């Protein structure tokens, strides 16, 4: 899938499918010609299998780092963690972990 405008200039391309079936693509874009093209990180979130539309964004280095930090922060909040000294897993607060008490829907 090459739906990201300018993706032909991508040097590195990472792609994976989410559990709900969306294709996520991350790449490197060099936009514009000349000796100093604008460098961007491309993010393409494909349409869900049941319909709808996908979207993409060209992020600056700073924006890509902010997104990465936000994703890692949220992933850490959702990940189960070990209870101190017990070796058993417990859910992070608000993660909807093993007891599912935080789940909605």
Backbone as JSON, one array per atom type, in Angstrom:
{
  "sequence": "XXXXXXXXXXXXXXXXXXXXXXXXXXXXXXXXXXXXXXXXXXXXXXXXXXXXXXXXXXXXXXXXXXXXXXXXXXXXXXXXXXXXXXXXXXXXXXXXXXXXXXXXX",
  "N": [[0.85, -1.16, 0.0], [0.74, 2.08, -0.97], [-0.15, 4.69, -0.16], [0.65, 7.07, 0.92], [1.36, 10.34, 0.2], [4.23, 11.18, -1.65], [5.67, 9.02, -0.74], [7.39, 7.54, -2.22], [9.95, 8.43, -1.8], [10.72, 7.35, 0.56], [13.03, 6.1, 2.9], [13.1, 4.25, 4.95], [10.75, 1.93, 5.97], [8.12, 0.9, 7.93], [5.67, -1.41, 8.75], [2.59, -2.62, 10.03], [-0.22, -4.64, 11.09], [-3.1, -3.86, 12.92], [-4.96, -5.34, 15.7], [-7.61, -4.9, 15.13], [-7.59, -4.82, 12.44], [-6.62, -2.67, 10.94], [-4.17, -1.22, 8.82], [-1.07, -0.03, 9.69], [1.34, 2.26, 8.79], [4.62, 3.45, 8.86], [6.96, 5.78, 7.85], [9.8, 7.38, 6.22], [10.0, 10.51, 4.86], [11.23, 12.51, 2.24], [10.68, 15.54, 1.29], [10.24, 17.68, -1.47], [12.58, 19.11, -3.78], [16.03, 19.61, -4.61], [19.02, 20.43, -2.69], [18.47, 20.35, 0.03], [16.01, 18.82, 1.07], [12.78, 18.84, 2.71], [12.53, 17.04, 5.65], [10.5, 14.49, 6.82], [8.49, 12.44, 9.01], [6.42, 9.92, 8.08], [3.08, 8.95, 8.72], [0.7, 6.6, 8.32], [-2.54, 5.62, 8.65], [-4.51, 3.08, 7.94], [-7.76, 2.39, 6.47], [-10.49, 0.96, 8.32], [-11.37, -2.53, 8.19], [-14.14, -2.87, 7.93], [-15.06, -0.7, 6.54], [-15.18, 2.88, 6.11], [-12.71, 5.5, 6.37], [-9.19, 5.98, 5.93], [-6.29, 7.72, 7.22], [-3.55, 10.05, 6.99], [-0.4, 11.5, 8.0], [2.21, 13.9, 7.8], [4.89, 14.27, 9.73], [6.97, 16.5, 11.59], [10.33, 16.1, 12.88], [10.31, 16.76, 15.63], [7.54, 16.64, 16.18], [7.03, 13.93, 15.65], [8.56, 12.74, 17.65], [7.19, 13.68, 19.92], [4.73, 12.39, 19.54], [5.59, 9.7, 19.69], [6.48, 9.64, 22.38], [4.04, 10.14, 23.69], [2.56, 7.87, 22.91], [4.11, 5.8, 24.07], [3.84, 6.48, 26.77], [1.07, 6.09, 27.15], [0.9, 3.36, 26.51], [2.43, 2.27, 28.58], [0.77, 2.87, 30.71], [-1.35, 1.21, 30.17], [-0.31, -1.34, 30.28], [0.03, -4.43, 32.05], [1.47, -4.68, 35.31], [3.98, -5.94, 37.53], [3.15, -6.97, 40.79], [4.55, -5.69, 43.74], [7.06, -7.72, 44.96], [5.47, -10.03, 44.8], [5.37, -11.36, 42.39], [3.13, -11.68, 40.89], [0.81, -10.49, 38.42], [-0.6, -7.24, 38.1], [-3.09, -4.87, 37.17], [-2.45, -1.73, 35.58], [-3.51, 1.38, 37.0], [-6.73, 2.3, 35.88], [-6.51, 0.91, 33.5], [-8.17, -1.07, 32.63], [-7.51, -3.65, 33.19], [-6.88, -7.03, 34.37], [-9.25, -7.39, 36.02], [-11.14, -6.06, 34.61], [-12.64, -3.88, 35.39], [-12.54, -1.25, 34.58], [-13.44, -1.1, 32.05], [-15.48, 0.01, 29.35], [-18.58, -0.02, 27.54]],
  "CA": [[0.0, 0.0, 0.0], [1.59, 3.25, -1.1], [-1.11, 5.79, -0.19], [1.21, 8.27, 1.51], [1.96, 11.18, -0.83], [5.67, 11.33, -1.55], [6.27, 7.86, -0.09], [8.43, 6.99, -3.06], [11.24, 8.85, -1.28], [10.93, 6.79, 1.89], [14.22, 5.27, 3.07], [12.76, 3.21, 5.91], [9.3, 1.75, 5.99], [7.68, -0.09, 8.9], [4.25, -1.62, 8.58], [1.99, -3.72, 10.79], [-1.68, -4.64, 11.12], [-3.64, -3.87, 14.27], [-5.88, -6.44, 15.95], [-8.89, -4.6, 14.5], [-7.43, -4.95, 11.0], [-6.08, -1.48, 10.25], [-2.76, -1.25, 8.45], [-0.33, 1.14, 10.15], [2.61, 2.4, 8.09], [5.47, 4.56, 9.29], [8.06, 5.91, 6.9], [10.62, 8.59, 6.19], [9.76, 11.25, 3.63], [12.07, 13.64, 1.87], [9.79, 16.33, 0.44], [10.85, 18.78, -2.21], [13.84, 18.8, -4.45], [17.18, 20.4, -4.19], [20.02, 19.85, -1.81], [17.98, 20.25, 1.4], [14.57, 18.57, 1.1], [12.16, 18.79, 4.03], [12.5, 15.69, 6.19], [9.29, 14.23, 7.6], [8.12, 11.07, 9.35], [5.05, 9.72, 7.6], [2.23, 8.05, 9.48], [-0.49, 6.27, 7.54], [-3.45, 4.71, 9.36], [-5.43, 2.61, 6.92], [-9.18, 2.27, 6.77], [-10.88, -0.28, 8.99], [-11.88, -3.5, 7.22], [-15.58, -2.73, 7.76], [-15.39, 0.53, 5.83], [-14.6, 4.09, 6.66], [-11.55, 6.02, 5.67], [-7.93, 6.06, 6.64], [-5.72, 9.06, 7.25], [-2.09, 10.07, 7.05], [0.19, 12.76, 8.43], [3.65, 14.09, 7.66], [5.28, 14.89, 11.0], [8.36, 16.94, 11.77], [11.05, 15.27, 13.85], [9.81, 17.08, 16.97], [6.18, 16.11, 16.3], [7.13, 12.47, 15.71], [9.06, 12.39, 18.99], [6.09, 13.91, 20.86], [3.78, 11.29, 19.34], [6.2, 8.49, 20.24], [6.44, 9.75, 23.84], [2.65, 9.99, 24.12], [2.18, 6.47, 22.73], [4.8, 5.01, 25.09], [3.21, 6.8, 28.05], [-0.23, 5.41, 27.2], [1.15, 1.92, 26.53], [2.87, 1.94, 29.94], [-0.41, 2.96, 31.58], [-2.23, 0.08, 29.86], [0.38, -2.62, 30.46], [0.02, -4.98, 33.41], [2.77, -4.59, 35.97], [4.17, -6.93, 38.6], [2.92, -6.5, 42.16], [5.83, -5.69, 44.46], [7.44, -8.9, 45.71], [4.58, -11.19, 44.67], [5.54, -12.05, 41.12], [1.87, -11.74, 40.15], [0.53, -9.3, 37.62], [-1.75, -6.41, 38.44], [-3.34, -3.89, 36.11], [-2.16, -0.33, 35.85], [-4.77, 2.09, 37.29], [-7.49, 2.78, 34.73], [-6.14, 0.23, 32.27], [-9.11, -2.12, 32.25], [-6.69, -4.85, 33.29], [-7.47, -8.33, 34.6], [-10.63, -7.43, 36.55], [-11.96, -5.38, 33.58], [-13.55, -2.94, 36.04], [-12.48, 0.07, 33.95], [-13.92, -1.19, 30.68], [-16.79, 0.56, 29.02], [-19.11, -0.54, 26.3]],
  "C": [[0.9, 1.23, 0.0], [0.71, 4.49, -1.19], [-0.56, 7.09, 0.37], [1.83, 9.11, 0.4], [3.46, 11.34, -0.6], [6.38, 10.13, -0.98], [7.33, 7.2, -0.95], [9.82, 7.35, -2.59], [11.56, 8.27, 0.09], [12.17, 5.9, 1.91], [13.93, 4.08, 3.96], [11.25, 3.14, 5.98], [8.97, 0.63, 6.96], [6.17, -0.19, 8.78], [3.78, -2.77, 9.46], [0.47, -3.56, 10.77], [-2.14, -4.71, 12.57], [-4.59, -5.05, 14.45], [-7.26, -6.17, 15.35], [-8.78, -4.54, 12.98], [-6.93, -3.73, 10.25], [-4.6, -1.66, 9.97], [-2.13, 0.07, 8.89], [1.01, 1.15, 9.42], [3.34, 3.63, 8.59], [6.65, 4.61, 8.34], [8.8, 7.22, 7.04], [10.38, 9.26, 4.85], [10.8, 12.34, 3.46], [11.26, 14.44, 0.85], [10.53, 17.48, -0.22], [12.17, 18.37, -2.83], [14.98, 19.61, -3.87], [18.08, 19.68, -3.22], [19.52, 19.63, -0.39], [16.47, 20.03, 1.43], [14.05, 18.55, 2.54], [12.05, 17.34, 4.47], [11.27, 15.53, 7.07], [9.2, 12.74, 7.92], [6.67, 10.92, 8.9], [4.35, 8.7, 8.47], [0.95, 7.84, 8.68], [-1.3, 5.27, 8.35], [-4.53, 4.34, 8.36], [-6.86, 2.53, 7.41], [-9.45, 0.96, 7.5], [-11.5, -1.22, 7.97], [-13.38, -3.36, 6.95], [-16.0, -1.48, 7.0], [-14.75, 1.72, 6.51], [-13.38, 4.51, 5.86], [-10.32, 5.96, 6.55], [-7.46, 7.51, 6.65], [-4.21, 8.97, 7.27], [-1.63, 11.45, 7.53], [1.67, 12.74, 8.13], [4.12, 14.89, 8.86], [6.72, 15.37, 10.96], [9.02, 16.0, 12.76], [10.5, 15.51, 15.26], [8.4, 16.51, 17.18], [6.2, 14.59, 16.42], [7.62, 12.01, 17.08], [7.98, 12.61, 20.05], [5.05, 12.81, 20.77], [4.32, 10.01, 19.94], [6.15, 8.5, 21.77], [5.03, 9.54, 24.36], [2.19, 8.54, 24.0], [2.83, 5.58, 23.78], [4.21, 5.25, 26.47], [1.89, 6.06, 28.2], [-0.06, 3.9, 27.24], [1.58, 1.48, 27.93], [1.68, 1.94, 30.9], [-1.35, 1.77, 31.37], [-1.61, -1.27, 30.18], [0.23, -3.12, 31.89], [1.41, -4.84, 34.02], [2.8, -5.58, 37.12], [3.91, -6.28, 39.95], [4.24, -6.65, 42.92], [6.01, -6.97, 45.27], [6.59, -10.13, 45.49], [4.8, -11.98, 43.4], [4.25, -12.15, 40.33], [1.63, -10.42, 39.44], [-0.66, -8.56, 38.18], [-1.9, -5.38, 37.33], [-2.89, -2.53, 36.55], [-3.49, 0.37, 36.13], [-5.44, 2.58, 36.01], [-7.23, 2.04, 33.44], [-7.16, -0.78, 31.8], [-8.44, -3.47, 32.28], [-7.48, -6.08, 33.67], [-8.88, -8.33, 35.15], [-11.61, -6.73, 35.62], [-12.9, -4.34, 34.18], [-13.56, -1.57, 35.37], [-13.03, 0.05, 32.53], [-15.27, -0.56, 30.52], [-17.3, -0.15, 27.79], [-19.7, -1.81, 26.44]]
}
